[in-house]
Amino acid sequence: NFKFSRGFTLVEMLVAVSIFSTVVTIAADVFIRAQRAQRHAAALEKVQDVTRFLMTRFAQEVATGRIDYAYYTNAHITDGAIISDTLAVKSPDGQTTLFTVRGANHTDYGAVCGASEITAPCLVISLPMPAPGRHERATPDGYTIQKLAFAITPDKDPLVVDPTLNDYPLDVQPKVTVMMAVRGAVPGIREPIDLSVQTTLSSREYVR
């Protein structure tokens, strides 16, 4: 008089557990990948914000001032352009501001880029006021400048009269092409985020 109730066999249980485990594994993998992609997008946005800030600083200085051609007396010239790792901009009051990259081991800028909490190399702004030789770090902690180059055209100051010609040498507007690569070490991201940008800036000053 035994009555057998229906149920799952051992094989059926093993199959069900296997399917459930596979579904959970796939779902967890999708979730982890989505979380990583979200963190990577947020980290990239932070690097973009830093890069945008630096480019805006360059644009403001170039737009309101003029290129200090006297700084590039012995500079390297290629195809009619001055190629340099330093941007020298003269303000309307005649003060020159320098933008350049320096590392922690540089003797002049070590106090700026070499502190233990600061990652070098960093972008340094040399300000003439209020005291000559004052240096300011433009890149925040965790962000480094991997590459920085400036191409300045033309290679002669078009806003200064050439005494040999008794006239302005060129009738063009000075332009600066900025090529920069920024790296950000963002917490929560295993690999650093690299971003390369290039843009051309023009001075608003025109003397004739």
Secondary structure, 3 states (H helix, E strand, C coil): CCCCCCCCCHHHHHHHHHHHHHHHHHHHHHHHHHHHHHHHHHHHHHHHHHHHHHHHHHHHHHHHCEECHHHHCCCEEECCEEEECEEEEECCCCCEEEEEEECCCCCCCHHHHCCCCCCCCEEEEEECCCCCCEEEECCCCCEEEEEEEEEEECCCCCCCCECCCCECCCCCCCEEEEEEEEEECCCCCCCCEEEEEEEEEECCCCCC
